[in-house]
Amino acid sequence: MLKKLLTIFILFLALVMVVLFISNPLTSTGSSDTLQFFGRFHPVVLHLPIGFFIVLGVLEVLSFFPGLSKLRASTPIVLTLCIIGTLVAVTTGIILAYGSGSNEPLVVYHMRVSLLLGIFSLGLGLFKMYGNHLLSKFAYRVALILTFGLLFVASHNGGSITHGEDYLTKYMPNSLRPIFGLEVEKEIVVASASDLVLYRDVVHHIFEQNCNTCHNPNKKKGELNMETYEGLLKGGDTGYSIAQGDSDDSELYFRITLPHDDDDFMPTDGKPPLSDTEVALIGWWIDQGADPELTVAQHGEIPAPLQDYIEELFNSMVSEEELEAREALRQELYASLASLHEKLGIVITPSAPNATEFKIETFAVQKDFNDQFLEQLSPFADKIVEADFSNTQLTDQSVETLTQFKNLRSLNLSKTRIQGQDLGKLSQLSNLESLNLYGTELTADRLDELTQLTQLKNLYLYQTELYEADTIDQLKQALPDCNVAFN
Ligand code: HEC
């Protein structure tokens, strides 16, 4: 009689779960504080069934061994605890999501997997109760294995909801990442704080630490995804979150500068507020145009407290030994560039104090600086971001050498002997923004070479054969993003 009643009760509970699974009761409107109060026990109680299931699994496996078969007698009790624990965890979980108005896809998925887990654990109970039949013994074992699968998925999802999806894998060593099909994390290879990209390495870093648990592609609170730059620009419910160049018009800046007890203040939920320096840095970055790619050095004069913050952050990113190793490399590089300077008479200056990117000028040696001279710079080619070879003896032969200067942003070839027959090859220099060909012997038939340089922002052609209305028009059409014909 009792067995029958219990069976009916279990089937009834399973039915409720099936209904919840199909109907999905979660909505986006948070409903009640009292519900949330109970719901918040979810993160605590969910560990109970995980623990009980592990004990159950261990008992079941051990009881296979001849001397240990007596252990089987304790499995019904442990299984009962598993079922009760699961029911409590699932109930508090649903109450939590319902009460706080979370119905993001990941939350719904987590709920459904957990409901399935609940249904399976009830099934396990039934199979155990009717365990004398061979069939239910078999069903019990299969269901137990599937239950462990569900348990794993449910706990992993749950972890992803609270800590972000990459919580487990974030610090996985690069040597293991390919095994799990993960991208190898780019290490920060810059040698000094001035080489950090202000958005990617600093501003975004602050967001990751303080905001992205609530503002990521899976959990877009206020419809705002802060994980990508595009997400920031797109903004959320109220529209764009940053206005490039104007922090006062930026919802994001507004939210972090409100009084800390304001309902709209970010981060919410009693999370620690950003420090004054972090707030100032974000505001400053927005006011400077909120560029996603410029390095610290390229931003020019950064207010001292912000610069200090960036230095500190950089130091925390790399270990003491790495820092020393990098400093040694930098010293070595400086020394070899200094000897190059003595040998060739060219002026090489770091793009910012202590930076490992350089500007190069040849005005002191214009008459001697020829194609062979340039080749001697090859070992440092990728360190040079600005090069002024104006008035030197460089010819078209040098264009090939110049393609090694992968990080070049600005190249001045004015009044050299370049005639332009290979200039199209410079299209390989993806960072090249400015090319000065003023006063060269470039002829009108080189147009085809120049039209390949679609990465350019500025192209100077004054006093060349190309500098005439017709060709300039053609160039402007082929290079719509480029200012052509400036002096
Ligand atoms: C604990 C979760 C949580 C954290 C952490 C959090 N937010 Fe929010 N955020 C929310 C919620 C919920 C909303 C939607 C309600 C609202 O607009 O106030 C929101 C909305 C916003 C909005 C408005 C979006 C729009 O267009 O309406 C901005 C901007 C914002 N957050 C920025 C931030 C920043 C910056 C941080 C980090 C310093 C941060 N949030 C951290 C939960 C969070």
Residues whose N, C-alpha, C, O or C-beta is under 5 A from the ligand:
A	BS01	HEC	N210 C211 C214 K221 G222 L224 G235 G236 D237 T238 G239 S241 E251 L252 R255 D263 D264 M266 P267 T268 D269 K271
